[in-house]
């Protein structure tokens, strides 16, 4: 969709996404798969699992305290298989990868601060100190910034085409990037699209470019597709070797992809592999939930919520509301102050003691239906 450009200040904003076969996302998906398996078995399990993948090795590290120990290796191999790394000719494949485990129980001091007898009420302490942000904007129906929304759609459609077998030469690793022109603070058109995708020898860059320009982009961009978009397709030419076979992946390294594509602040804490007692995850989800309500109720066109915690304390240290001059800041702040930011209250309100986290790993933790903080 191309809108008329008002007379005023213009700028271009860019966001990127990655496919589930990207090395960092492989690690995120393994970590969230382990998390979901534990929460399904023991809803009150404390999980902080991180993963490193390179060549034929997957290293699992972190702290897990639960009723019993699950088969981490089997969970990791199944996650890798679901992503699509099954070719035994590649160093990194589901059946051939070596899985190393360095997992211990959660520190007794942290466990006491977070849970202990406090589980009986809503005064469960925060699992760590830190600050978290949530953001919403009315520039898309999903209340997400347009650039990251479209970048995710490109990556997701490409993955769907691979998994369905419709485009047989696609492989799991890939990245997308979208640059959007803004005029007077509103998106008016897509300027450039960049797609880099792993592929087989059955196709060259000309064939990949044709697919991107004539099939992928029209479908993924929808009303924002237009003649005149500048495309960059596999600018490094061939991309035959990808995933952890080619590059090292680590959990939590795609925090901007996971959130708002750089359009809003980020507190610094990653999400994947962490149970909801870790406010890095649950409070960021809750701030998004509240920011959406601020926009939907008309208090502002854009809203960002910041919350900060001290480890072991239930009540937040601070809550800040930013409306960017797009609404009524006082009314928005009064509205936000009525929400209960205690970690246990967040967990209860959003129903976070469920195995729902694998579905968040890829294509953004926000702006997608079916997630409780998006409802």
N, C-alpha and C positions, 0 to 999 in steps of 0.2 A: 504494500500500500504506500502510495506517495501522497503526502498532504501538501497543500499550498504552504509555501514558506512565508511566515510573517516577516515584516521588516523588523529586524532586531539582531541580537547576538546569536551566532551559530557556533557550534563546536561538534567534534566527532568523538564518540566514546566507543571503546572496544572492549569486548569480553571474550574469553575462551572457554571451551569445554573439552573434555577428553572422553574417549570410549572406555568401556569396561576392561578392555585388554591393555590399556596403558599400564606400565609397571606399577605406578603408585596406586592406581585403582585396583589392581590385582591384590595388593597388600590390604587396602581398605576392605575389599570384599571378603577376604579370608578372615580378617579381624571381626567384621560384623557377623559373619557366619558362625564363628566361635561364640560370639556374644549371644546371638539368637538361640543357639543350641543350649546354652546354659540357662537363659531366662525361661525357655520352654520347659526345662527340667526343674528349675528352682527360681521362681520369680524374684527372690531377694538375693540372688547371687551378686557378688561384687566382682566386676570384670573390668580390667584395664589391659587389653591385649594389643600388642603392636607387632608388626610383621615387616621383615625385610626379604626381598626376593632378588636374586641375581643368578643368571646362568641356570645351573641345575640345582639350585639351593633355595629353600624357603626357611627362614629363621623366625620362630615364634617366641616372643618375649613379653614379659609383663607380670601382672599379679592377678590371680583368680582365687576367690574364696567362695566355695559353694558346698552343697551337701555331699557331692561326689565329683570325682574327676572324670571327664568325658574323653573320648578318643579324638584328641586334637588333630592327629595326623590324618585320620580318615576324613574329618571335616574339611581340612585344608585341601586335600586331594579332590574332594567332591566340588569344592568351590572353584578350583582351577579348571576342573572338567566343565563345569557349567559356563565359565567364561569362554571356553573354546580352545584352550591350549591342550590338545590331545595328540598332536602329531609327534610320534616318537623320533622323528628326524630332527626335531628341535631340542636343544638342551633343556629348555623349560617346558615340561609336559606333565600332565596330571599323574601318570603312572610312574614316570622315571625320576621325578624330582626328589631330592633328599630333604627331609623335613627335620630340622633341628629344633629342640624345645628348651627354652629357658624361662619357665613359668614358675613362680612361687606364690605363696599366699599373700594377701594384702597385709601391709604393715599393721601390727596390733594397735598402734597409736592412732592411725587413721581410721581403722575400723571402729574403735571406741568413740572417736569424735563424730563419726558419721552415723553410726547406728546404735549399738548397745541397747539399753532400755528405751531409748528415744523412739524406737520404731512404733511404740504403742500410741503415739500421738503425732501431731504434725510438726514437731520440733526437731525432726531429723536434721542434723547439721549438714552444711554444704561439704561436698567431697573434696573441695580444694578452694584456694583463693582465686581471684581473677575477675575479669570483666567480660561481659557478653553483650552482643547486640542483636536486635531484630529490626527488620526493615520492610516497608511495603510502599508501593507507588501505584497510582491509578493508570499508569501508561499502558498496561496490558490487563486483560480480564483476569489473569492469574495474580494480579497485583505484584508482579515482578518487573525488574528492569528489562527493557526489550532486548538489549544485546545478549545478555546471558541466557535469556529465555530462548532466543533463536539459535544460539550456539548449542544449547542442550538439545534442541529439536533436531538439528543437523546430525549430531552425534548419535542420538537415539534412532532416528530413521535409518542411518547407515548400519547400525548394529542390527536392527530388525531385518534389513535386506540381507545381511550376512547370515543371520540365524535361520531365516526362512529358506535359504538356498537360492533366493531369487537372483542375487548377484554372487556367483560362485567364486569369483576371484578375490573377494574381500577377506581380510584376515582381522584378528581381534584388535590390534593396536591402532590408534588413530587420534587425531586432534582436530578441533574445529575452532574457528575464530570469526567473529562478526563485528563490523564497525558500523555504527548507526550515526546518522546526521541528526543533530538536535537544533531546533530553532526556538528561541524564547523558552527554553527548558522543556520542549516537547519533541518527541521523535517524529521525523518527517520522512526519512527514507533510509534504506540500507545502502551503504556506500560500497563496502567490500566484504567478500566472503573468502576465507582461507580454509582449505581442507587438506589435511595430510593423512593418508590412510595406508596401512600395511596392505600388501597385496601379493598374489602369486605371480609366477612368471607368465601366466596366461594372458596378461594385459600389460600395455605400456601406458605412459603418462597421457598420451592422446586419448586412449580409451577411458582412462579414469576421469579425465577432464570432461569428456562427453557425458559420462554418467552424472557427474556432479552438477553440470550446468543444465542438463535437460531432464534429469529425473530427481536427483536428491534435492537440489535447491528449490525447485518449484513446489515439491511436496512439503518440505520442511518449513520453508519460509511462508508458505500460504499467501495471504494478502499482501505481505511485505516483499514478495518477489516482484521484480520489475526488469525490463530490458535496461541495460546500462550498468548493472552491478559489475564491479570489477572482481574477477575471480583469480585466486592464486591456488593452484592445485599441485600437491606434492612438489613444492619448489626445490626440494633437494633431489628431484628426479626419482629414481627407484627407491622403494621402501619395502624390501623383501624380508629383511630380518628385523623383528620388532619384539615388543614385550620384554620380560625380564631376561630373555636370551640375549638381547642387545644392550639394555640399560638396567641400572639398579632401580628398584622401586622401594619405597618406604611408606608406612602408614602415616597419614596426616599431613602429607605434603601438598595436597590440593585444596587447601581451605578456602581459597577465593573461588575456585570452581564450585565448591560445595555450597557456597552462600550466595552472594549477590554480584559476582563478577567484578568486584572492585567499585561498584556504585555506592556502597555504604561501608561503614567501618567494620572491622573484624577484631574480636577480642584477642585472638592469637591462639586459642585452644582448639585443637582438632576434635572431630566428632567420633570417627569410626573406632570401634573396639571398646567403647566406654559405656558402661551401664548408666541408667538415668540418675544415680546418686551423684554422678559427676556433673556438676552444673555447667561445665564447658558445653555439654550437649543439651541437657534438659532445659536449662535457663535460656539458651539461645533459641531453642524451639518455642519456648513460652514467649519470649520477646517478639518473635515473628508472629505468633498467634495474636498478641496484643496489638502490634503494629497494624496487622490486617484489620482488626476491629476499629482502630482509630480512623483508617481510611474509609472503610465500608460505612461507618456511621457519619461520615462527612465532616469530621473534625479537622481533616487536612487532606491534601492530595498526595503528600509524601510524609512518611513518619518513620522515625528511627527511635528505638527504645534501647537505652543502656542500663544494665544492672551490674552491680559489683558485690562480691561476697568475700567473707573470711572463712577459712576452713574450720569446720566444726560448729559454726554459727548458723542458725536457721534464717534469721532475718537478714535481708541484704544490707550492705553498708550504704548503698546509694542507688537511686533510680533517677534516670534523666530522660526527658522527652524532647525530641527535636522535630519541628514541623516545617522547617526551611522557609518560613514565611508564606506557607500555602494554606493557612487556615487559622484556627483560633487556638493559640498555644496554651492559654490558661484553661480552656475547657478540655483540651486534650490531656493536659497534665492531671486535672481533677479526675477525669475518667480513668486514667492509668493507675492512679493512686488507690483505686478501689480493688485492684487485683492483689491476690495473695501470692507473693513471690517466694514463700518458703519452699525449699526443695520438695518436701513430702506433699505439700499442697499442689505443686506443679505436677508431680508424678500422678497424684490422684485425679486431678482435673483432666489431664490429657490421656490418662490410662497408659502410662509408659512401662508398666511391668508386664509387657507382652513381647513376644518375639517378632517385632515389626521393623527391625533395623537393617536387615539385608536389603530391603526394598528401597532404602534411602541412599545406599552407597553411591549409586551411579546416576548421572544426569540431574544432580542438584538435590539438596535436602528440602528445598522449598519450591512452592509454585506447582506442586503436583497433587492431583486428587487422591483421596484415600488415606492421607496422613492426618492424624488428629489435630495437629497444629494448623492445618489448612482448612479445617471445617468450622 
